């Protein structure tokens, strides 16, 4: 588009002395082309500036197989499914483990 703008600007300047109406038309096309390029550049820059991703909210599900205790906690580095965590706070048996890990956030379109 910038090439068209420069080309029509060159045509407008070269035909200005012979035909003013045609030169005005070429100049108008050149101005519109430059304007389109400038607006496109600002639109792209604004799109990149607004694309701040939200922090991920990853959760771990902790369950006890002996009783009905279930806890949802924030994911920590090193968490994996079937990781043994220790004693259950409800029944006191050392069988608390991570049974699932999921992403809790806005749904993608």
N, C-alpha and C positions, 0 to 999 in steps of 0.2 A: 504494500500500500504506500510505503514511503517512496518507492520508485515512481509510482504513478503521480504522487504529489510533486516530486521534483521535475518529472517530465512535463506535466501540465503547467507548472510554474515557468519552465523554460519556454514552452510554447506561448504562454501569455506574454512574456517579456519580448519574444521575437516578433509576435504579430501585433503588438501594441501600436506600432507606428502605421500599420496598413489598415487594420480593421479593429476598431475599438470594441465593438460588440462581441466579436469572437474572442478577443483578448480578455474581456470581462467574464465570459463563460469559462475560459480556461483557468482564469484566476480563481473563480468560484469553486471549480472542481479541485484545484490545488489546496485551497483553504479548507474545504470539507475533508479532503484526504488527510491533511496534517492534523485536523481536529480529531478525526477518527483514530489516528495513531496515538495521539496524546491521551485521549480518553481510554483507549485500550491498555496503554501502559499503566495508567493510574488504577484502572480496574484490576489488573493483574497484581499490582503491588498491594492493593487493599485486600485482595483475597488471601495473599500470603500472610499479611499482618494479622488478619482475624482468625487464622487457623491455629489457635492455641488449644491443643488437646487437653481435655480434662484428665486429672490424675486417675489412674486405674484403681478400682476398688475391688480387690480380690479377697475373697473370704474362704475360710476353712471351716468345715463341719467336723466337730468333735463329738463322738458318740461313745457310750458305754454299752457293750453287748449284753451285760448282765441285767441292767435296769433300764429305765426309759430316759436316762439323762442325755440331753442333747444341748450342745453349745455351738454358737456360731461366733467365730473370732476372726480378726484380721489376719490375713496371710502374712507369714514371716518367712524370710529367706531360710531355706532348709526344710520347710514343710513339704511333705509328700504323703500320698494316700497310703494308709496302713501304718503310718508312723506311730509308735507307742509313745504316749505322753505321760503315763504314770497312773497315780491313784485317782479313782473316781470320788468326787465330793459327796455323792449321794449314798453309794453302797460301800465304799471303802476298798473295793477290789482293784487291783493293779491291772486294769484292762482298758483304760481310756486310750482311744486311738483316733486318728484323723480318717474319716470315711469319705470325704469329698472335698474338692476345691472347685470354686466357681467364680465367675466374674459377675459382680452386681453393679450394673450401670445402665445407662440409657440404651434402649434397643436401637440397633442400626436399621437404617431405611434401605 
